[in-house]
Amino acid sequence: MAGPALHTQLSRIQTFLAVVDYGSYTKAADYLCISRAMASLHVKALEEALSVTLLLRNPRSISLTESGQALYDAFKHIVGDIDHAFESVMQRRNRITGHLRISTTSEYGEKYLLPLIPRFLKRYPDITIGYDTNSSLSDLVAEKLDLVVRLGSLSDSNFKSRKLADYHIALVAAPAFLERHPIRQPADLANAPWIANTNLSSPSHWSLLGPQGQRVEVSGPVAHQSNASSAIRSLALAGLGVAVLPVWLIESDLSSGALQRLLPEHSLAQQPIHVVFPSSRHLPRKTRAFVDFLCEQLGPGR
C-alpha cells in the first residue's frame, strides 16, 4: 500500500494532538523537542494526507474543525493506549529494584522524609531502604550512600544536586535567658553567649535583614555547641544562649512562648534544601526514582 510509513503518520498525529492540547504550535514543539516549523509541517502533511482541514488558525488562537475534532477524539484514546502498553511492558521488564541507602539530619528526616518512605515503597515495592542520619557529603563515597538530603548552602563539590525547597530560620532564646541578657538591638548580640551549630563554618556570625532592607552583620562568643539541631534546641530551651534554628523545628516552642524570636523586625535569609547524589554518567534507576519522588513530594508548590 502506497503512502507514508505508519511511524511517520503516528509522528504527525502526535504533533497534531500536542498542538491541540497546548493550544500553540510553539508550546507543542517545545514539548516534542522539535522546531515550530517542523510542528507546522507535520500538521499540514497530515491534512494533505487526509484531504481535510483539521485546524483553523488565526494570530490569537487555534480551533478544531469538525474533522479535526473527530480525529482528536479517536487518536487521543489510541495514543493513550499505546503509551500505557509501553509503560506496562517496561515496568515488567525493568522493575526498579535494589537497596537504596539515604541519609539526612535526624530532625529533618523524622519530620519530612520518614513519613514519605512508605509511600515510595508502595510505588516501588522491590526497593529496600537503608536510612542513616547526619552523614557528611564525603560519606556518599566512603559509606556507599546513594544520596544525602542536605540543609543549608552547599559548598562546591564533585557531586550533583537538585533543590527541593527553602525553609525559614530564626534567631531565638528562652525568656529566662533574655531576663539575664536583654537583646534590644543587634549590637547586644555581641555580648551574649551563643549556642553554635558545628556543621557551619561561622555558626555565630550572621547577616540580618532590617525593616528598611539594610543588612546588619552580627556575631557573638560561642558558649556551647552541637552538630544536632535537636540538641541546640534543648540547650536554648534551658536558657543557655542565643541560637539559630529552623522554624519548622521550633514552631510549637514559638507558639507556647518557650522560645522567643530575637529582634523580630529583622530576618535571616531563607536556607535551601538539596538532595545530593554522586556525579555519575549512569545514575542507578533506584536513585533516580527516589530523587524524582522527593522533588515531586517536597518541591516547589508542595
Backbone bond lengths (Angstrom), bond angles and torsions (degrees), N, CA, C in turn:
res aa  C-N    CA-C-N  psi(-1)  N-CA   C-N-CA  omega(-1)  CA-C   N-CA-C  phi
1 M - - - 1.463 - - 1.528 108.79 -
2 A 1.330 115.01 126.17 1.460 119.18 -177.69 1.518 110.61 -74.12
3 G 1.337 115.95 158.84 1.455 120.41 177.24 1.503 111.17 124.76
4 P 1.334 116.92 170.98 1.469 121.09 -178.59 1.526 111.38 -59.76
5 A 1.336 115.51 149.17 1.459 120.96 177.46 1.525 110.23 -63.20
6 L 1.345 115.09 157.42 1.466 120.49 -176.49 1.526 111.47 -58.80
7 H 1.341 116.46 -41.84 1.468 118.26 -177.40 1.524 111.21 -64.46
8 T 1.353 116.37 -31.09 1.467 119.82 178.50 1.524 110.20 -67.90
9 Q 1.328 116.60 -44.42 1.461 120.20 179.45 1.535 111.28 -66.05
10 L 1.330 116.01 -38.45 1.466 118.80 178.65 1.530 110.82 -65.12
11 S 1.339 116.81 -36.39 1.458 120.21 177.39 1.520 110.49 -64.43
12 R 1.329 116.70 -41.43 1.456 120.31 178.43 1.524 111.33 -65.76
13 I 1.328 116.23 -40.23 1.468 120.05 179.21 1.529 110.39 -66.16
14 Q 1.329 116.53 -39.35 1.462 119.81 177.10 1.526 111.00 -59.84
15 T 1.327 116.16 -40.71 1.467 120.16 178.10 1.522 110.29 -65.69
16 F 1.319 116.79 -44.16 1.469 121.41 178.47 1.531 110.79 -58.11
17 L 1.327 117.62 -45.78 1.469 121.06 179.64 1.526 110.99 -62.44
18 A 1.333 117.11 -40.83 1.465 121.00 -179.46 1.521 111.16 -65.92
19 V 1.344 117.21 -40.01 1.466 120.31 178.76 1.525 110.34 -61.87
20 V 1.326 116.40 -41.59 1.466 119.88 179.12 1.530 110.07 -67.37
21 D 1.329 117.58 -45.57 1.471 121.07 -177.12 1.526 111.76 -63.40
22 Y 1.329 117.06 -40.82 1.459 121.01 -177.03 1.523 112.78 -91.24
23 G 1.345 116.79 -13.43 1.456 119.94 -179.84 1.507 113.73 65.46
24 S 1.327 116.58 22.09 1.465 120.62 -174.91 1.516 109.61 -161.57
25 Y 1.352 116.47 134.19 1.462 120.36 174.55 1.531 110.53 -66.04
26 T 1.321 115.83 -38.40 1.469 119.96 -177.18 1.526 110.85 -65.20
27 K 1.345 117.19 -47.43 1.464 120.39 -179.31 1.518 111.38 -67.13
28 A 1.333 116.79 -38.00 1.464 119.95 177.26 1.526 110.63 -64.20
29 A 1.332 116.24 -41.69 1.462 120.25 179.10 1.527 111.19 -63.28
30 D 1.331 116.96 -41.59 1.465 120.51 177.25 1.519 110.93 -60.97
31 Y 1.319 116.55 -43.18 1.468 121.43 -179.78 1.530 110.87 -62.82
32 L 1.329 117.01 -40.34 1.462 121.69 -176.65 1.529 112.95 -88.67
33 C 1.344 116.08 -3.65 1.471 121.28 -179.35 1.529 111.63 61.45
34 I 1.319 116.25 42.44 1.459 121.92 173.86 1.524 107.35 -128.71
35 S 1.324 117.02 172.53 1.457 119.58 178.64 1.525 110.55 -80.16
36 R 1.324 115.80 159.84 1.460 120.12 177.05 1.526 110.35 -61.86
37 A 1.333 116.20 -38.80 1.465 120.22 179.46 1.527 110.63 -62.25
38 M 1.337 116.70 -40.09 1.463 119.86 178.82 1.523 111.04 -65.99
39 A 1.341 116.59 -39.84 1.462 119.83 177.71 1.529 110.62 -60.41
40 S 1.324 116.49 -42.48 1.463 121.04 178.99 1.521 111.13 -64.22
41 L 1.340 116.74 -41.36 1.466 121.03 178.53 1.526 111.54 -63.74
42 H 1.334 117.15 -38.97 1.462 120.61 178.52 1.526 110.94 -59.55
43 V 1.322 116.92 -48.01 1.463 120.24 -178.13 1.534 110.68 -67.04
44 K 1.320 116.31 -41.03 1.462 119.91 179.40 1.518 110.54 -63.06
45 A 1.339 118.40 -42.42 1.464 122.06 178.94 1.520 111.19 -64.24
46 L 1.336 116.21 -37.25 1.463 120.13 178.17 1.523 110.36 -65.29
47 E 1.323 116.88 -42.86 1.463 120.78 177.90 1.525 111.25 -62.34
48 E 1.328 117.01 -40.19 1.453 120.63 179.32 1.526 111.57 -67.13
49 A 1.338 116.45 -38.64 1.462 120.30 179.91 1.526 111.23 -66.23
50 L 1.339 116.04 -34.38 1.465 120.60 -178.21 1.522 112.42 -93.61
51 S 1.323 116.90 -10.33 1.474 122.72 -177.81 1.525 111.71 57.84
52 V 1.326 116.22 39.22 1.465 121.45 176.84 1.523 108.57 -140.55
53 T 1.322 115.91 160.98 1.465 121.65 171.77 1.526 107.65 -93.98
54 L 1.304 115.80 126.45 1.467 120.80 -177.19 1.527 112.38 -99.87
55 L 1.318 116.83 -35.62 1.459 121.38 -175.27 1.515 110.23 -128.20
56 L 1.326 115.82 139.34 1.458 122.09 171.64 1.521 107.09 -101.46
57 R 1.329 116.49 121.63 1.449 120.83 -173.55 1.522 110.53 -110.77
58 N 1.329 115.79 139.92 1.464 121.30 167.29 1.519 106.48 -143.68
59 P 1.330 118.69 170.19 1.472 119.81 -173.77 1.524 114.38 -58.48
60 R 1.324 118.71 -22.03 1.470 119.95 -173.17 1.522 114.14 -107.91
61 S 1.334 117.90 -20.76 1.460 117.96 -174.41 1.520 110.89 -155.51
62 I 1.325 113.77 166.93 1.462 122.61 175.50 1.521 107.10 -126.80
63 S 1.320 117.29 131.25 1.459 120.47 179.49 1.517 109.85 -130.95
64 L 1.329 115.84 155.54 1.454 122.44 -178.29 1.525 111.34 -87.36
65 T 1.325 115.37 140.87 1.461 119.35 167.52 1.523 108.00 -81.00
66 E 1.309 117.02 176.40 1.464 120.21 178.09 1.527 110.53 -61.24
67 S 1.356 116.40 -43.16 1.464 120.23 177.90 1.523 111.13 -65.64
68 G 1.336 114.97 -38.90 1.458 118.86 178.61 1.516 112.04 -63.36
69 Q 1.329 117.51 -41.04 1.461 121.61 178.60 1.523 110.86 -62.96
70 A 1.339 116.19 -42.01 1.464 119.86 179.84 1.527 110.86 -63.50
71 L 1.346 116.47 -43.27 1.458 119.75 179.13 1.530 111.02 -64.92
72 Y 1.335 115.87 -42.44 1.470 120.32 179.67 1.525 110.56 -60.34
73 D 1.343 117.01 -48.01 1.469 120.47 -177.80 1.522 111.33 -61.54
74 A 1.323 116.87 -39.73 1.465 119.97 -178.02 1.521 111.57 -70.55
75 F 1.320 117.19 -49.37 1.460 120.14 -172.70 1.521 113.43 -81.75
76 K 1.326 118.86 -20.14 1.468 119.70 176.06 1.520 109.49 -59.91
77 H 1.305 116.92 -42.28 1.464 120.78 178.41 1.525 111.11 -71.72
78 I 1.335 117.40 -40.24 1.460 120.51 -178.47 1.525 110.89 -63.52
79 V 1.338 116.19 -48.80 1.463 119.73 179.74 1.531 110.77 -64.24
80 G 1.324 116.96 -37.03 1.461 120.14 176.30 1.516 111.68 -61.58
81 D 1.346 116.52 -40.85 1.468 120.50 178.24 1.529 111.01 -65.94
82 I 1.331 116.85 -38.52 1.470 120.41 177.86 1.527 110.48 -63.29
83 D 1.340 116.72 -46.48 1.468 120.65 179.07 1.521 110.75 -59.60
84 H 1.331 116.06 -43.05 1.463 120.43 -179.01 1.527 110.60 -64.41
85 A 1.348 116.82 -40.64 1.462 120.58 -179.99 1.527 110.77 -63.66
86 F 1.347 116.81 -44.20 1.463 120.39 178.12 1.528 110.77 -60.55
87 E 1.331 116.01 -44.53 1.462 120.11 -178.25 1.517 111.40 -63.18
88 S 1.331 117.00 -41.43 1.456 120.91 -178.99 1.523 111.28 -64.03
89 V 1.340 116.67 -44.36 1.461 120.54 179.95 1.523 110.43 -64.64
90 M 1.331 116.98 -43.51 1.463 120.19 -178.92 1.519 111.76 -65.39
91 Q 1.326 116.67 -36.73 1.462 119.40 179.00 1.520 110.92 -66.47
92 R 1.346 116.89 -36.80 1.456 119.50 179.42 1.528 110.85 -70.16
93 R 1.324 116.08 -41.35 1.460 120.47 -175.17 1.521 111.72 -81.33
94 N 1.314 117.25 -35.64 1.468 121.20 -173.94 1.524 111.15 -120.94
95 R 1.299 116.62 55.49 1.458 119.71 178.46 1.525 108.93 -62.80
96 I 1.329 115.71 138.85 1.467 120.15 -179.37 1.519 108.46 -81.89
97 T 1.317 115.96 116.54 1.458 121.52 -175.75 1.523 109.77 -131.00
98 G 1.327 115.10 174.52 1.452 120.24 173.91 1.515 112.85 121.13
99 H 1.325 115.08 171.83 1.468 122.60 178.79 1.521 107.97 -98.71
100 L 1.314 117.62 118.25 1.466 123.37 -175.90 1.519 109.11 -103.49
101 R 1.329 116.52 117.59 1.462 121.50 179.61 1.523 109.23 -102.43
102 I 1.322 115.72 120.78 1.465 121.50 -176.87 1.519 109.52 -127.84
103 S 1.330 115.61 160.07 1.462 119.80 -179.46 1.522 110.14 -150.58
104 T 1.326 115.28 149.46 1.459 122.61 172.74 1.523 107.86 -161.12
105 T 1.334 117.45 -175.46 1.461 119.27 175.61 1.526 108.94 -72.20
106 S 1.302 116.57 150.25 1.468 120.02 -176.64 1.528 111.35 -61.86
107 E 1.352 117.30 -38.29 1.462 120.34 -176.48 1.528 111.95 -69.48
108 Y 1.336 116.06 -47.63 1.462 119.56 179.94 1.528 110.10 -66.76
109 G 1.315 115.47 -41.03 1.462 118.70 -179.78 1.512 112.59 -61.59
110 E 1.336 116.63 -43.45 1.458 119.72 -178.82 1.523 111.71 -64.04
111 K 1.332 116.71 -37.91 1.465 119.87 -176.21 1.525 112.56 -82.11
112 Y 1.342 117.23 -37.73 1.465 119.48 -169.90 1.533 114.82 -116.40
113 L 1.325 118.71 -41.53 1.459 119.15 -173.42 1.525 113.89 -84.51
114 L 1.325 117.21 -47.65 1.460 119.34 -175.89 1.533 112.90 -58.25
115 P 1.348 119.56 -38.74 1.473 117.97 177.11 1.534 113.45 -64.47
116 L 1.339 117.69 -21.02 1.471 120.53 -178.32 1.520 112.93 -87.01
117 I 1.315 117.67 -22.70 1.463 120.01 -173.44 1.530 112.63 -60.63
118 P 1.345 120.34 -42.70 1.480 118.13 176.78 1.523 112.73 -58.47
119 R 1.329 117.35 -37.54 1.465 120.08 177.91 1.522 111.19 -65.15
120 F 1.331 116.20 -41.08 1.459 120.22 178.82 1.527 110.40 -63.71
121 L 1.321 117.51 -43.41 1.464 120.87 -178.03 1.530 111.76 -71.19
122 K 1.311 117.31 -25.87 1.464 119.39 174.05 1.519 110.06 -67.62
123 R 1.341 116.00 -35.72 1.466 120.87 178.69 1.528 110.85 -75.71
124 Y 1.349 116.74 -35.93 1.465 121.48 -178.13 1.533 108.65 -127.04
125 P 1.322 117.60 77.49 1.478 121.01 -172.27 1.520 114.69 -68.38
126 D 1.341 118.60 -13.49 1.459 120.29 -178.85 1.527 112.93 -91.69
127 I 1.332 116.82 5.29 1.470 120.90 176.50 1.524 109.18 -97.63
128 T 1.332 115.73 140.88 1.469 120.64 170.91 1.527 108.05 -112.21
129 I 1.320 116.10 153.37 1.470 121.80 -172.29 1.525 110.94 -113.65
130 G 1.322 115.62 135.05 1.459 122.73 166.67 1.520 107.41 -115.20
131 Y 1.325 117.07 118.70 1.477 121.13 -171.25 1.523 109.76 -116.01
132 D 1.345 115.99 118.93 1.466 121.59 178.05 1.522 109.37 -118.42
133 T 1.329 116.75 163.21 1.460 120.81 178.26 1.522 110.18 -124.98
134 N 1.356 113.00 148.60 1.465 121.58 172.41 1.518 114.44 60.92
135 S 1.333 117.62 30.02 1.462 119.73 176.10 1.525 110.05 -81.15
136 S 1.310 116.63 142.00 1.458 120.92 179.08 1.521 109.87 -83.36
137 L 1.339 116.18 169.70 1.457 119.49 178.92 1.526 111.29 -61.01
138 S 1.322 117.52 -33.43 1.458 119.77 -179.72 1.526 111.54 -62.59
139 D 1.342 115.88 -25.52 1.462 119.47 179.88 1.522 112.57 -71.34
140 L 1.337 117.18 -14.30 1.462 119.18 175.47 1.521 110.43 -56.29
141 V 1.319 116.00 -36.04 1.459 120.55 179.51 1.525 110.51 -96.24
142 A 1.335 115.92 -50.06 1.465 120.29 -174.02 1.524 112.02 -61.85
143 E 1.331 116.92 -40.04 1.455 121.08 -177.16 1.526 112.79 -100.94
144 K 1.352 115.62 6.69 1.471 120.82 179.47 1.530 112.36 56.45
145 L 1.354 115.11 41.69 1.460 119.27 174.14 1.527 109.39 -78.10
146 D 1.345 115.35 151.87 1.463 120.05 178.10 1.518 111.48 -88.66
147 L 1.326 117.30 -33.47 1.463 119.97 178.42 1.520 109.78 -162.95
148 V 1.331 114.86 157.95 1.464 122.33 178.36 1.522 108.01 -132.34
149 V 1.321 118.00 136.24 1.460 122.08 173.07 1.518 107.28 -97.81
150 R 1.338 115.92 118.81 1.451 121.28 -174.68 1.522 110.94 -115.54
151 L 1.332 115.58 140.09 1.455 122.76 176.57 1.517 109.22 -102.83
152 G 1.332 116.85 138.13 1.451 121.30 179.32 1.519 111.52 97.42
153 S 1.313 115.60 174.12 1.464 121.63 -177.18 1.526 110.37 -66.83
154 L 1.328 115.22 141.48 1.455 121.00 179.12 1.521 110.14 -93.97
155 S 1.298 116.05 137.34 1.465 119.20 170.91 1.525 108.06 -79.54
156 D 1.319 115.66 160.25 1.465 119.22 177.97 1.527 109.74 -57.81
157 S 1.312 115.87 135.54 1.454 119.22 -179.51 1.516 109.15 -149.91
158 N 1.321 114.78 177.11 1.457 120.82 178.91 1.522 111.43 -92.51
159 F 1.336 116.35 12.20 1.453 120.58 -179.16 1.524 110.59 -101.26
160 K 1.317 115.13 160.73 1.455 121.11 173.61 1.522 109.19 -96.67
161 S 1.315 116.89 158.85 1.462 119.98 -179.23 1.518 110.35 -152.01
162 R 1.324 114.89 158.82 1.462 122.11 171.02 1.525 107.67 -133.54
163 K 1.309 115.89 135.10 1.455 120.55 -179.17 1.527 109.98 -78.66
164 L 1.332 115.16 133.48 1.462 120.78 178.32 1.522 111.85 -96.00
165 A 1.322 117.13 -46.42 1.470 120.01 -174.14 1.525 109.11 -170.59
166 D 1.327 115.25 -178.95 1.465 123.24 170.75 1.527 108.36 -119.63
167 Y 1.326 116.29 155.36 1.457 119.43 175.63 1.530 109.64 -138.98
168 H 1.339 115.21 155.76 1.462 121.39 -179.03 1.521 110.09 -88.60
169 I 1.319 116.03 145.05 1.457 122.39 172.22 1.525 108.13 -121.21
170 A 1.327 115.91 157.66 1.466 120.12 -176.38 1.523 110.52 -139.92
171 L 1.305 114.75 146.20 1.461 123.27 174.56 1.523 107.10 -89.05
172 V 1.340 117.54 119.00 1.464 120.52 -170.80 1.525 111.58 -137.23
173 A 1.338 113.68 164.43 1.467 121.63 173.08 1.526 107.65 -160.78
174 A 1.327 115.93 161.82 1.460 121.27 179.02 1.531 110.24 -81.48
175 P 1.339 118.31 152.33 1.470 121.08 178.52 1.525 113.18 -55.58
176 A 1.344 116.92 -39.44 1.468 119.75 -179.49 1.522 110.90 -62.88
177 F 1.337 116.76 -37.80 1.457 120.49 177.34 1.527 110.50 -65.25
178 L 1.326 116.53 -41.89 1.465 120.53 -176.51 1.523 112.08 -69.52
179 E 1.319 117.43 -22.69 1.463 119.31 173.73 1.524 110.52 -66.82
180 R 1.335 116.43 -34.53 1.468 121.10 -179.95 1.523 112.10 -86.40
181 H 1.351 115.58 -31.02 1.465 120.78 -176.62 1.528 109.22 -132.03
182 P 1.307 118.63 78.07 1.473 119.78 -179.53 1.541 110.79 -60.58
183 I 1.320 115.28 134.10 1.469 121.32 177.98 1.523 107.14 -116.27
184 R 1.322 116.59 100.10 1.471 120.80 -177.46 1.529 112.15 -108.80
185 Q 1.326 116.21 -20.22 1.462 120.77 -179.88 1.530 108.16 -148.52
186 P 1.340 117.73 159.14 1.465 119.43 -176.76 1.522 114.58 -53.18
187 A 1.322 117.22 -35.13 1.465 119.66 -178.01 1.523 112.48 -62.28
188 D 1.352 117.64 -25.09 1.469 120.72 -179.21 1.528 111.97 -66.05
189 L 1.336 117.50 -21.33 1.464 120.35 -178.74 1.526 112.15 -69.76
190 A 1.333 116.98 -19.66 1.465 120.34 -177.89 1.518 112.34 -67.50
191 N 1.338 116.99 -23.80 1.461 120.38 -177.79 1.522 113.21 -108.55
192 A 1.332 116.43 6.49 1.461 120.37 -178.27 1.525 110.13 -99.26
193 P 1.338 118.39 141.68 1.472 120.45 176.09 1.525 111.12 -69.72
194 W 1.311 116.31 138.83 1.455 122.62 -178.14 1.536 110.25 -109.84
195 I 1.313 114.58 152.25 1.469 121.73 170.79 1.521 106.05 -106.65
196 A 1.309 117.49 112.17 1.463 121.75 -168.66 1.519 112.22 -97.62
197 N 1.330 114.36 146.19 1.462 122.00 172.55 1.529 107.66 -94.77
198 T 1.319 117.00 111.95 1.464 120.76 -173.35 1.529 112.93 -73.15
199 N 1.324 117.67 -4.88 1.463 119.66 173.98 1.532 111.28 -73.42
200 L 1.332 116.65 -17.35 1.458 122.00 -176.03 1.524 110.50 -97.54
201 S 1.333 115.90 148.03 1.464 119.89 -179.83 1.527 112.24 -72.83
202 S 1.345 117.87 -32.91 1.470 122.18 178.27 1.529 108.44 -132.41
203 P 1.314 117.41 74.23 1.473 120.49 -169.47 1.516 115.65 -69.39
204 S 1.339 118.09 -17.46 1.470 119.22 179.29 1.524 111.45 -116.90
205 H 1.329 116.15 24.41 1.461 121.66 177.90 1.520 107.78 -127.68
206 W 1.356 115.82 115.32 1.461 120.82 -174.84 1.524 110.58 -135.64
207 S 1.330 114.77 158.24 1.461 122.21 176.70 1.530 108.43 -109.79
208 L 1.331 116.37 117.35 1.459 121.72 179.47 1.528 110.05 -96.37
209 L 1.320 115.27 143.09 1.457 121.41 176.05 1.524 108.34 -101.21
210 G 1.337 116.54 118.55 1.456 121.43 -176.63 1.519 113.43 -80.86
211 P 1.333 117.12 172.59 1.467 121.44 -176.16 1.521 113.82 -63.29
212 Q 1.319 118.67 -25.35 1.466 121.81 177.18 1.533 112.00 -98.72
213 G 1.316 116.13 13.35 1.451 120.12 178.32 1.516 114.24 87.15
214 Q 1.322 117.37 2.87 1.460 119.74 -179.56 1.532 109.70 -80.03
215 R 1.325 115.76 147.44 1.463 120.95 179.18 1.519 110.29 -100.05
216 V 1.328 115.21 137.29 1.462 121.97 179.36 1.520 107.93 -126.64
217 E 1.327 116.61 124.04 1.459 121.11 177.44 1.527 109.12 -86.17
218 V 1.327 116.63 130.36 1.465 120.83 179.62 1.521 109.30 -129.14
219 S 1.334 115.27 151.90 1.457 120.88 176.60 1.515 108.30 -160.41
220 G 1.317 115.31 166.61 1.454 119.61 179.27 1.509 110.78 -163.18
221 P 1.331 117.63 172.79 1.466 121.27 -177.90 1.529 112.05 -74.30
222 V 1.305 116.08 138.77 1.474 120.99 177.92 1.524 108.98 -82.18
223 A 1.334 115.22 121.36 1.467 120.12 178.44 1.523 111.32 -101.21
224 H 1.337 116.40 -40.65 1.464 121.85 -178.33 1.523 107.55 -136.44
225 Q 1.318 116.82 160.75 1.450 118.42 -177.97 1.528 111.47 -155.69
226 S 1.336 115.03 157.13 1.466 122.11 177.59 1.524 107.87 -161.78
227 N 1.330 115.62 159.51 1.461 119.73 174.71 1.529 111.62 -99.87
228 A 1.330 117.25 6.86 1.466 121.57 -178.28 1.525 110.04 -119.98
229 S 1.316 116.54 127.65 1.471 120.32 -179.42 1.517 111.88 -62.61
230 S 1.337 117.21 -33.68 1.470 119.71 179.77 1.528 110.75 -64.49
231 A 1.335 116.94 -37.41 1.470 119.88 178.15 1.521 110.59 -70.62
232 I 1.324 117.25 -40.32 1.464 120.56 177.57 1.519 110.06 -61.87
233 R 1.314 117.04 -40.78 1.470 121.12 176.62 1.527 110.78 -59.93
234 S 1.329 117.14 -45.40 1.470 120.64 -179.61 1.521 111.66 -62.23
235 L 1.325 116.60 -41.36 1.466 120.28 178.58 1.522 110.89 -66.37
236 A 1.338 116.56 -38.05 1.460 119.72 178.25 1.531 110.73 -67.27
237 L 1.345 116.93 -41.49 1.464 120.41 178.48 1.534 111.28 -62.56
238 A 1.316 116.11 -29.09 1.472 120.52 179.09 1.521 112.26 -79.46
239 G 1.338 117.25 -0.05 1.453 120.93 176.95 1.509 114.42 78.02
240 L 1.363 116.43 29.65 1.459 119.68 -174.35 1.517 114.40 -96.67
241 G 1.335 118.04 -3.34 1.450 117.88 178.42 1.511 114.14 164.82
242 V 1.323 114.47 179.09 1.458 123.81 175.79 1.522 108.18 -82.77
243 A 1.325 116.81 140.15 1.464 120.65 -179.79 1.520 110.75 -138.91
244 V 1.324 116.06 152.59 1.464 122.98 171.07 1.521 106.84 -111.09
245 L 1.332 116.50 119.48 1.463 121.10 -174.07 1.523 111.21 -135.75
246 P 1.346 117.12 153.73 1.470 120.04 174.90 1.523 110.20 -63.73
247 V 1.322 116.01 136.11 1.466 119.96 -179.42 1.518 110.91 -62.53
248 W 1.353 117.91 -35.79 1.468 119.60 -179.36 1.534 112.18 -63.47
249 L 1.336 116.99 -22.05 1.466 120.09 -179.89 1.523 112.34 -83.90
250 I 1.325 117.66 -26.10 1.473 120.74 -171.67 1.532 112.39 -119.44
251 E 1.315 117.61 19.82 1.469 120.15 -178.30 1.530 111.46 -56.35
252 S 1.330 117.45 -45.27 1.465 120.06 -178.77 1.525 111.06 -68.12
253 D 1.331 117.63 -34.38 1.469 121.25 178.77 1.526 110.86 -66.61
254 L 1.320 116.33 -39.55 1.464 120.10 178.54 1.523 110.68 -69.18
255 S 1.320 116.91 -38.54 1.468 120.76 179.98 1.523 111.67 -66.30
256 S 1.339 115.74 -39.44 1.471 119.83 -177.93 1.525 112.42 -81.65
257 G 1.331 117.14 -16.68 1.460 120.13 -176.36 1.513 113.56 89.48
258 A 1.348 117.20 2.93 1.465 120.06 178.75 1.525 110.79 -64.08
259 L 1.333 115.43 -30.79 1.459 121.54 171.13 1.518 108.38 -126.66
260 Q 1.307 115.80 146.96 1.467 120.75 179.41 1.526 110.20 -122.35
261 R 1.339 115.56 141.53 1.459 119.80 173.57 1.523 109.20 -68.62
262 L 1.301 115.73 136.75 1.455 120.62 175.73 1.526 109.12 -94.08
263 L 1.307 115.91 141.19 1.469 121.56 177.88 1.534 110.73 48.23
264 P 1.326 118.36 60.37 1.471 121.17 -172.80 1.521 114.48 -60.98
265 E 1.334 117.41 -17.36 1.467 119.01 176.75 1.537 111.40 -77.83
266 H 1.317 116.68 -8.73 1.456 122.23 175.58 1.535 109.27 -106.82
267 S 1.317 116.25 159.29 1.464 119.94 179.55 1.521 110.45 -140.89
268 L 1.310 114.78 159.24 1.457 122.81 175.09 1.527 109.28 -104.24
269 A 1.310 116.77 150.97 1.466 120.80 -179.20 1.526 110.68 -64.79
270 Q 1.338 115.14 142.93 1.457 119.39 174.41 1.523 110.16 -61.19
271 Q 1.338 115.29 152.04 1.456 121.18 -178.68 1.529 110.42 -112.52
272 P 1.326 117.70 143.67 1.466 119.88 -178.61 1.525 112.85 -86.06
273 I 1.307 114.81 158.72 1.463 122.77 172.83 1.530 106.73 -121.24
274 H 1.324 117.10 125.18 1.456 121.83 -179.59 1.528 110.76 -122.26
275 V 1.311 115.61 148.40 1.458 120.25 164.90 1.521 106.18 -101.65
276 V 1.333 115.76 125.35 1.462 122.58 -172.70 1.520 108.92 -115.08
277 F 1.336 116.30 137.71 1.465 120.34 -177.31 1.521 109.15 -146.37
278 P 1.317 117.72 161.69 1.473 120.10 -176.66 1.524 112.24 -60.87
279 S 1.312 114.75 147.15 1.463 120.65 176.66 1.521 107.80 -83.72
280 S 1.308 115.02 100.00 1.456 120.55 -176.47 1.514 109.82 -135.38
281 R 1.315 116.12 143.39 1.464 119.75 178.71 1.523 110.52 -65.63
282 H 1.316 116.37 -30.00 1.462 120.44 -176.78 1.526 108.82 -124.34
283 L 1.320 115.81 80.86 1.460 120.61 178.65 1.525 108.62 -65.95
284 P 1.333 118.37 129.86 1.465 119.97 179.55 1.529 111.86 -55.18
285 R 1.320 116.09 143.70 1.457 120.56 -176.43 1.529 110.90 -62.57
286 K 1.338 117.73 -32.58 1.469 120.28 178.98 1.532 109.92 -64.20
287 T 1.359 116.67 -38.67 1.459 120.62 179.42 1.519 110.53 -69.86
288 R 1.332 116.35 -46.02 1.459 120.20 178.88 1.523 110.82 -59.46
289 A 1.325 116.86 -39.79 1.465 120.52 -179.30 1.525 110.72 -62.91
290 F 1.349 117.03 -41.87 1.461 119.05 -178.15 1.523 111.67 -73.61
291 V 1.331 117.31 -37.02 1.471 120.44 176.47 1.524 109.34 -60.76
292 D 1.327 117.13 -47.85 1.463 120.57 179.68 1.528 110.71 -62.87
293 F 1.325 116.71 -37.86 1.471 121.22 179.73 1.523 110.24 -64.57
294 L 1.332 117.53 -43.69 1.464 120.14 179.21 1.534 111.52 -63.90
295 C 1.321 116.37 -41.65 1.465 119.55 178.52 1.521 110.25 -63.72
296 E 1.315 117.17 -36.69 1.460 121.66 178.15 1.528 111.40 -67.02
297 Q 1.334 116.71 -42.01 1.461 121.34 -174.38 1.530 114.36 -85.50
298 L 1.338 116.60 -31.93 1.463 120.29 -172.45 1.516 113.60 -118.72
299 G 1.333 117.23 -3.59 1.448 121.02 -176.39 1.508 113.54 -72.07
300 P 1.322 117.75 -177.20 1.459 122.50 -178.10 1.516 112.31 -53.32
301 G 1.323 115.92 138.08 1.457 121.07 178.27 1.517 114.14 89.40
302 R 1.382 115.94 -5.30 1.459 118.39 179.98 1.512 110.11 -92.74
